Amino acid sequence: DIERPVFLFRDGPVTRAVKEGMSIIFEDINLSSQAVIERFNSLFEASRILYLAEDVSANIVTQPNNESDNVQDPVSAKSAVSMLEGSCLLATVHVDDLSERISLSPALRSRFSEILLEELHP
């Protein structure tokens, strides 16, 4: 059927955590590809919103581009999910040696508080 989507979006662990107000830990964030970090960038901003552009099952509404246009842009009513109050984002960084440089952009690092933990020796 040409009307059916090729795939159906299902909420994964991050999407469910955002919707349910759970905290999220991005483990070894410095080992993630830049594309992955950029995908979640909106969560690291003050507004803490996750945009679900992949969810083709969302209700589509239209709104004008601007007041002088009659052109309509499709905007998904469900495509923006805000993190609930009380939830938090944590990220860990993997370094083999404390002298190793952390390869995260200054913009991303500025969105977190950094805490250095020394290696535990049993």
Secondary structure by P-SEA (a helix, b strand, c coil): ccccccbbbbbcaaaaaaaabbbbbbcccccccaaaaaaaccccccccccccccccccbbbbbbccccccbbbbbbcccbbbbccccbbbbbbbbccccccccccaaaaaabbbbbbccccc
